[in-house]
Amino acid sequence: MPQLNPAPWFMILVFSWLVFLTIIPPKIIAHSFPNEPTSQAAQKPKTDSWNWPWH
């Protein structure tokens, strides 16, 4: 039963985790968004009251 031989499967597991932990995270961290969000508190929109005739 070849499933019980841990030699090839353990190395595949180690190399796959090595790729996941060393190559992929810097690529994800280096990603930048094209439109950075601005603070909503920086500028408050001016609101005018509505002067509607209610009759």
C-alpha positions in Angstrom: 0.0 0.0 0.0 1.9 3.1 -1.2 -0.3 5.5 0.9 1.5 4.4 4.0 4.9 5.4 2.7 5.4 8.9 4.1 8.5 9.8 2.2 7.1 11.4 -1.0 4.0 12.9 0.6 5.8 14.5 3.5 8.2 16.3 1.1 5.3 17.4 -1.0 3.7 18.8 2.1 6.8 20.6 3.3 7.5 22.1 -0.1 4.0 23.3 -0.6 3.9 25.0 2.8 7.3 26.5 2.0 5.8 28.0 -1.1 2.7 29.2 0.8 4.7 30.8 3.6 7.6 32.4 1.7 6.6 33.3 -1.8 2.9 34.1 -1.6 2.6 36.4 1.4 5.0 39.1 0.1 3.1 39.2 -3.2 -0.2 39.7 -1.3 1.3 42.3 1.1 2.8 44.3 -1.9 -0.6 44.6 -3.5 -1.9 48.2 -3.6 -5.4 49.4 -4.2 -5.8 51.9 -7.1 -8.2 54.1 -5.2 -7.2 54.7 -1.6 -10.2 55.5 0.6 -10.5 59.1 1.9 -11.6 60.0 5.4 -15.3 61.0 5.6 -14.5 63.3 8.5 -12.1 65.5 6.4 -14.9 67.3 4.5 -18.5 67.5 5.7 -21.1 67.9 2.9 -23.2 71.1 3.2 -26.8 70.3 3.7 -29.5 72.9 2.8 -33.0 72.8 4.2 -35.8 72.3 1.8 -38.2 75.2 1.5 -41.3 73.5 0.3 -44.8 75.1 0.4 -46.8 72.7 2.5 -50.3 74.0 1.6 
